[in-house]
């Protein structure tokens, strides 16, 4: 499984935007479709809320890619 690190420079990022920011989709709208399809997991649990707030310390996974969200230094 490929692991990506995302440095979070604010309190949270919306799930669909995170997928766009790390390059797993081309737009926030495409990110919403991925989430709605049930393909995205947050901390191991399927997440269907497209704009779910993701905080530092959480892990998002999709299609063999794991995104570790960490607080920016």
Buried (B, 14 or more C-beta within 10 A) or exposed (E): EEEEEBEBEEEBBBBBBBBBBBEBBEEBEBBBBBBEEEEBBBEEEEBEEBBBEBEBEBBBBBEEBBBBBEEEE
